[in-house]
Amino acid sequence: MNRLSRAGIAVVLLAGVLWAGGVAEAGNLLPTVTVCVDPSSGVVSRVASSSKCVGSAQSWSASQSAPLLCWNASSLDPQVGTRKVSIAPSSGCAAPLRPVPIGSAQLLCAGGKSGVLRWPMTKSCKSGNLPTWIRSAATPTTVATTTPTTTPTTAVVVPSVALSATSIQGDTFPKVVTVTANVAGTIYFAEGDFVVRTVSDITSAPSHRWAKGTVTSANTPTSIPIDVDAVTNGYYRVFVVNSQGVLSAPATNIVTISVTRASTVVALTCATGGVCALGETGPGGGKVYYVHASGTFACGATLSQNCKYLEVAPNTWSGGAADSTKLWAIPTYQSSDIESITNNSSAYNNALGIGLGYKNSKAIVDQGNGTTTAAGAARAYGGGSQSDWYLPTTAELNLLCQWARNVTQSVTSRCAGGTLNTGTGASGGFSPDYYWSSSENSASSAWFQAFADGNQWFGFHKYGEFYVRPVRAF
């Protein structure tokens, strides 16, 4: 066979391989894969819907390739939980990061619980993980007979914004907020605690609850004027959206506006979404018993929201003249551990325990504990038409005890001293007895606190009947 014949066969074989590869790709690629991008690390997680995202969301498909992706090669052991896939930084994939091959369908594995995408060392996904086929940074569809070339790729920068905690009052001049964003784009200020997942969530809110400005240069401090006569008093979360419409996570710090308002703008009260002070009536009809000193804390059923206040229900919440007593768990589960709640050998008086009670309470109820139990009764309470009441953690219960006894609040210090029911707005009839928390000590015991002296205990099992007082974060 001469060289020309061999060359002709090689061309036919190459064309066959390319055609077969195209068919395989078309069969593997999903119609659409929705992913969330972590705003700090760029790590990518597969989700069922963009509404599940805390950071920005992207959709990838056969016609919409993923951006340049990296995977973490710090460990090549398939049993080690590294190899996470992330959006490539602007500098590209530097060690220990390696690029996901571009131009063709690639198999990634989504964690069964977390959804985090990982690079499979074994070319397959372990049981419980979801095979996810994607195409990263697509190359041209025509194949040249010479050395192939790839189209340049542009790394995606996850937008973020930062600022110092800012207070604008009547005597503040100029009335501006200085922000620094890592991208050029639009800055949005969103008042209160309404849910923000997309730009439309902000712009569909009443006009007096949001404002915006423009950042023209990335990584450059920019002063944005605020028309205080057009917005209400309150605390404002700060976001940036880039030119592709990707919304950042809220900045760590917030803007507080407190000025004499124009007559056409109605100032909001604490109960209607305005700024709250200790002891004021909150949106749920209870009393605000904790105000976060700076910024916000994580809250909500999945800790994906940001809150600034804790509110406690009145002592008539259960329909009687005083707090009711409940079991911590029904008999079936009084010796059963709840895996999603960390067991604490000592009282978890830690800032990370603030806002955690909703997640704990949901886990207790999901185990099968109904309204005859402390968490079930707290979750069923609907004061102020709010559905996010819950049983507090040890940290949240300890702050409640300090407020009720009118002593300085400190999440890391056990409640002690003072006199019960003397705090600002705390005439709500707490019993000088034990109150349940949603924090576990072990499979058969949970934490509670004595409001008579502030001591925290776990000596009684989950079958003990102690007092219950629902709280909520907002």
C-alpha positions in Angstrom: 0.0 0.0 0.0 1.6 3.4 -1.0 1.8 6.4 1.3 -1.0 8.2 -0.5 -3.4 5.3 0.2 -2.4 5.2 3.9 -3.0 9.0 4.1 -6.5 8.5 2.6 -7.3 5.8 5.1 -6.0 8.0 8.0 -8.3 10.9 6.9 -11.3 8.6 6.7 -10.5 7.2 10.2 -10.0 10.6 11.6 -13.3 11.8 10.2 -15.0 8.7 11.6 -13.5 9.4 15.1 -14.6 13.0 15.0 -18.1 12.0 13.9 -18.4 9.3 16.6 -17.1 11.8 19.2 -19.7 14.3 18.2 -22.5 11.7 18.6 -21.2 10.7 22.0 -21.0 14.3 23.1 -24.5 15.0 22.0 -25.8 11.9 23.9 -23.9 12.8 27.1 -24.5 16.5 27.4 -27.6 17.4 29.3 -30.2 19.9 27.8 -29.4 22.3 30.6 -27.3 22.1 33.8 -27.9 24.8 36.4 -25.0 25.6 38.8 -24.3 28.0 41.7 -21.0 29.8 41.9 -19.6 30.3 45.4 -19.0 34.1 45.6 -15.7 33.7 47.6 -14.1 30.6 46.3 -15.6 30.2 42.8 -16.4 26.6 43.6 -19.3 25.3 41.4 -22.3 23.2 42.7 -25.1 21.6 40.6 -28.6 22.6 41.7 -32.1 21.9 40.6 -33.0 25.5 40.3 -31.3 28.9 40.4 -33.5 29.8 43.3 -31.4 27.5 45.4 -28.3 29.7 44.9 -26.8 32.0 47.5 -24.1 33.3 45.1 -24.5 33.7 41.3 -26.2 31.1 39.1 -25.2 30.0 35.6 -26.8 27.6 33.1 -24.7 25.4 30.9 -25.9 23.2 27.9 -24.8 21.8 24.6 -25.3 25.3 23.1 -24.0 27.3 26.1 -20.6 26.1 27.1 -19.2 26.5 30.6 -16.5 29.1 31.2 -12.9 28.0 31.7 -12.9 25.6 34.7 -10.2 24.4 37.1 -10.1 21.4 39.3 -8.0 21.1 42.5 -5.2 18.5 42.1 -3.8 18.9 45.6 -4.7 15.2 46.1 -5.1 12.7 43.3 -6.5 10.0 45.6 -10.1 9.2 44.4 -11.1 8.6 48.0 -10.1 12.1 49.1 -12.8 14.7 48.9 -10.8 17.3 47.0 -10.7 17.7 43.2 -13.4 20.4 43.5 -14.2 22.3 40.3 -14.2 26.1 40.3 -14.5 29.0 37.8 -11.0 29.8 36.6 -9.5 33.0 38.1 -8.3 35.7 35.7 -4.7 34.4 35.9 -5.8 30.9 34.8 -5.4 27.6 36.5 -2.2 27.7 38.6 -0.9 24.8 40.6 -2.5 23.0 42.4 -5.3 23.8 40.1 -5.5 22.1 36.7 -7.7 23.1 33.8 -10.7 21.0 32.8 -10.1 20.0 29.2 -11.9 22.4 26.8 -13.9 21.9 23.7 -15.4 18.4 24.3 -17.9 16.8 26.6 -16.3 16.1 30.1 -17.7 14.0 32.9 -17.9 15.7 36.3 -19.4 14.3 39.5 -21.9 16.3 41.6 -22.0 15.4 45.3 -25.2 13.7 46.3 -25.9 16.1 49.2 -23.8 19.2 48.5 -24.0 19.2 44.7 -20.3 20.3 44.5 -18.8 19.3 41.2 -15.6 17.3 41.3 -13.1 15.9 38.7 -13.4 12.0 38.6 -10.0 10.3 38.7 -11.6 7.0 37.7 -13.6 8.3 34.7 -16.8 7.4 36.6 -18.8 8.7 39.5 -19.1 6.9 42.8 -22.5 5.6 44.0 -24.6 8.5 45.4 -23.0 11.1 43.1 -24.7 12.5 40.0 -22.9 12.2 36.7 -22.8 15.6 35.1 -21.6 16.1 31.5 -20.4 19.6 30.5 -18.4 21.3 27.7 -15.8 23.8 29.0 -14.9 26.8 26.9 -16.0 25.4 23.5 -13.5 25.4 20.5 -14.6 26.0 16.9 -16.8 23.3 15.3 -14.7 22.9 12.2 -11.5 20.8 12.3 -8.5 21.9 10.2 -6.1 19.4 8.7 -3.3 21.4 10.2 -2.4 21.8 13.9 -5.7 22.6 15.7 -6.1 25.9 17.4 -8.5 26.9 20.2 -10.4 30.0 20.6 -9.2 32.3 23.4 -11.1 32.0 26.7 -12.0 34.7 29.2 -12.0 33.7 32.8 -15.2 34.6 34.7 -14.7 36.9 37.7 -17.2 36.2 40.5 -18.5 39.7 41.4 -18.1 41.0 45.0 -18.4 44.3 46.8 -17.0 45.6 50.0 -17.5 48.7 52.2 -17.0 50.0 55.7 -20.1 50.0 57.9 -21.7 53.3 57.0 -24.3 55.4 58.9 -26.1 58.3 57.1 -27.9 60.7 59.4 -29.4 64.2 59.0 -26.0 65.9 59.7 -24.0 63.6 57.5 -22.5 65.4 54.5 -22.0 64.5 51.8 -24.6 61.7 51.9 -22.6 59.1 50.0 -21.5 55.5 50.4 -18.0 54.5 49.4 -17.8 51.0 47.9 -15.1 48.9 46.2 -16.2 46.2 43.7 -14.0 43.7 41.9 -16.0 44.4 38.7 -17.4 47.4 37.0 -21.2 47.4 37.2 -24.3 48.6 39.1 -24.4 48.8 42.9 -27.7 48.1 44.5 -28.8 49.0 48.0 -31.7 46.8 49.3 -33.4 47.8 52.6 -34.6 45.4 55.2 -34.6 41.6 55.1 -36.6 40.7 52.0 -35.2 37.8 50.0 -32.7 38.8 47.3 -31.6 36.2 44.8 -31.8 38.2 41.5 -31.7 41.8 40.5 -35.5 41.7 39.8 -36.0 40.8 43.5 -34.6 44.2 44.3 -36.1 46.3 41.5 -39.6 44.8 42.0 -39.6 46.0 45.7 -41.3 49.3 46.5 -39.1 52.1 45.2 -38.5 53.6 48.7 -36.8 50.3 49.7 -33.9 50.3 47.2 -31.4 52.6 45.5 -28.6 52.1 43.0 -25.4 53.6 41.6 -22.6 52.8 39.1 -19.1 51.6 39.5 -17.1 52.3 36.4 -13.7 50.9 37.5 -13.0 47.6 39.2 -11.1 47.5 42.5 -11.4 51.3 42.8 -13.1 53.0 45.8 -16.1 54.8 44.4 -18.4 57.2 46.2 -22.1 56.7 45.4 -24.6 59.5 46.4 -27.8 58.4 48.1 -31.0 60.4 47.7 -32.2 60.1 51.3 -35.5 61.8 50.4 -36.4 59.0 48.0 -35.7 56.0 50.4 -36.9 55.1 53.8 -34.9 54.9 57.0 -33.5 51.4 57.6 -30.5 49.2 57.1 -29.4 48.5 53.6 -27.6 45.5 52.2 -25.2 46.2 49.3 -24.8 44.2 46.1 -23.0 44.6 42.8 -24.2 43.2 39.4 -21.7 42.9 36.5 -22.3 43.5 32.8 -23.5 39.9 32.3 -26.2 40.4 34.9 -24.5 38.2 37.6 -25.5 39.4 41.1 -23.0 39.2 43.9 -23.6 38.0 47.5 -24.3 40.9 49.9 -21.4 42.8 51.3 -20.4 41.9 54.9 -21.1 45.4 56.1 -24.3 47.4 55.7 -25.5 51.0 55.3 -27.8 52.5 57.9 -30.0 55.5 57.0 -31.6 57.5 59.8 -32.7 61.0 58.7 -35.6 63.4 59.0 -37.7 62.2 56.0 -39.5 64.1 53.3 -43.3 64.2 53.9 -44.0 62.1 50.9 -42.0 59.1 52.3 -43.4 57.1 55.2 -40.7 56.1 57.7 -41.0 52.4 58.6 -41.2 51.2 62.1 -39.4 48.2 63.5 -42.6 46.2 63.0 -43.0 47.2 59.4 -39.4 46.7 58.3 -37.5 49.7 59.6 -34.5 50.0 62.0 -35.1 48.2 65.3 -33.9 48.9 68.8 -33.7 46.6 71.8 -37.2 46.0 73.3 -39.2 47.3 70.3 -42.0 45.4 68.8 -40.8 43.3 65.8 -42.6 42.2 62.6 -43.8 39.0 64.4 -45.5 40.9 67.2 -42.8 39.9 69.8 -40.0 42.0 71.3 -36.5 42.5 69.7 -34.1 41.1 72.3 -30.9 41.1 70.3 -29.4 43.5 67.8 -26.2 42.4 66.0 -23.5 45.0 66.8 -22.0 45.2 63.2 -23.2 43.8 59.9 -25.4 40.7 59.9 -25.4 37.0 60.8 -26.3 33.9 58.8 -29.9 32.8 59.4 -32.8 30.9 57.8 -33.5 27.2 57.4 -30.3 26.7 55.5 -28.3 29.6 56.9 -28.5 31.2 53.4 -30.1 34.5 54.5 -28.7 37.4 56.4 -30.3 38.8 59.6 -29.6 41.5 62.1 -32.1 41.0 64.8 -33.6 38.3 67.1 -37.2 38.6 68.2 -38.9 36.7 71.0 -42.6 35.7 71.1 -44.8 37.0 74.0 -45.4 34.5 76.9 -49.0 34.1 75.7 -47.8 32.6 72.4 -49.3 29.1 73.1 -52.8 30.5 73.9 -52.4 30.5 77.7 -51.4 33.2 80.2 -47.8 31.8 80.4 -45.3 29.7 78.5 -46.2 26.1 78.1 -44.0 23.1 78.8 -43.1 20.5 76.3 -41.0 17.3 75.7 -37.8 17.8 73.6 -38.7 14.7 71.6 -41.5 12.1 71.4 -40.7 8.7 73.0 -39.8 7.1 69.7 -36.9 9.5 69.2 -35.8 10.3 72.8 -32.6 8.2 72.3 -32.1 9.0 68.6 -29.3 11.3 67.5 -30.0 14.0 64.9 -27.0 13.9 62.6 -27.4 17.4 61.2 -27.2 18.9 64.7 -23.7 18.9 66.2 -23.5 17.4 69.7 -21.9 19.8 72.2 -20.2 18.5 75.3 -20.3 22.1 76.7 -22.8 24.9 76.1 -22.1 26.3 72.6 -22.1 30.0 73.5 -20.6 31.0 70.2 -21.4 33.6 67.7 -21.9 30.9 65.1 -24.9 29.7 67.2 -26.8 32.9 66.5 -29.3 32.2 63.7 -28.7 28.5 63.8 -31.9 27.7 65.8 -34.1 27.6 62.7 -31.9 25.0 61.0 -31.8 22.9 64.3 -35.6 23.2 64.8 -36.4 22.1 61.3 -34.1 19.0 61.7 -35.9 18.1 65.0 -39.3 18.4 63.4 -38.2 16.5 60.2 -37.1 13.6 62.5 -40.8 13.2 63.3 -41.3 15.4 66.4 -44.7 17.3 66.2 -46.4 20.0 68.2 -46.2 18.0 71.5 -42.5 18.8 71.5 -40.6 22.0 72.1 -39.3 22.6 68.5 -42.5 21.4 66.9 -44.6 23.8 69.0 -42.2 26.7 68.3 -42.2 26.0 64.5 -46.0 25.8 64.5 -46.3 29.3 66.1 -47.4 31.9 63.5 -47.3 35.2 65.4 -47.5 38.3 63.2 -48.3 36.0 60.2 -44.6 34.9 60.3 -43.7 31.3 59.6 -40.1 31.3 60.7 -40.4 31.0 64.4 -38.2 28.3 66.0 -36.6 27.0 69.2 -33.4 28.9 70.1 -29.9 27.4 70.3 -28.0 27.6 73.5 -26.3 30.8 72.2 -29.7 32.4 71.3 -31.3 31.2 74.6 -28.3 32.6 76.6 -28.8 36.1 74.9 -32.5 35.9 75.7 -31.7 35.1 79.4 -29.3 38.1 79.5 -31.9 40.4 78.0 -34.7 39.1 80.3 -32.4 39.6 83.4 -31.3 43.1 82.2 -27.5 42.3 82.1 -25.0 43.2 79.4 -25.4 40.8 76.5 -22.4 38.7 75.5 -22.8 35.5 73.5 -19.6 34.0 75.0 -20.5 34.8 78.6 -23.1 32.7 80.5 -26.2 34.6 81.7 -25.7 35.7 85.3 -26.8 38.4 87.7 -29.6 41.0 87.2 -33.3 40.5 87.9 -35.6 38.4 85.8 -38.2 40.3 83.6 -36.5 43.7 84.0 -34.8 44.1 80.6 -35.8 46.8 78.1 -39.2 45.6 76.9 -38.8 42.3 78.8 -41.8 42.4 81.0 -43.0 39.3 79.2 -43.3 36.9 82.1 -40.4 34.5 81.9 -40.7 31.7 84.5 -37.7 31.3 86.9 -37.3 27.8 85.6 -35.8 25.7 82.9 -36.2 26.5 79.2 -35.4 24.1 76.3 -32.9 25.0 73.6 -32.6 23.3 70.2 -29.0 22.2 70.8 -28.1 18.6 71.4 -25.6 17.2 74.0 -26.0 13.5 72.9 -28.4 11.1 71.3 -30.5 11.1 74.5 -30.0 14.6 76.0 -30.3 18.2 75.0 -29.3 21.6 76.5 -31.6 23.8 78.6 -31.1 26.9 80.7 -32.3 27.9 84.1 -33.8 31.5 83.9 -33.6 31.6 87.7 -29.8 31.9 87.7 -28.7 31.5 84.1 -27.0 28.1 84.5 -27.0 25.9 81.4 -27.5 22.1 81.8 -28.0 18.9 79.9 -28.5 16.4 82.8 -32.1 15.6 82.0 -33.0 13.4 79.0 -35.1 14.4 76.1 -38.2 13.2 77.9 -38.0 16.1 80.4 -40.9 18.7 80.1 -39.4 22.2 80.2 -40.7 25.6 79.3 -40.6 26.8 75.6 -40.4 30.3 74.2 -40.2 30.7 70.3 -37.8 33.2 68.7 -37.2 34.3 65.1 -34.3 36.0 63.3 -34.9 38.8 60.7 
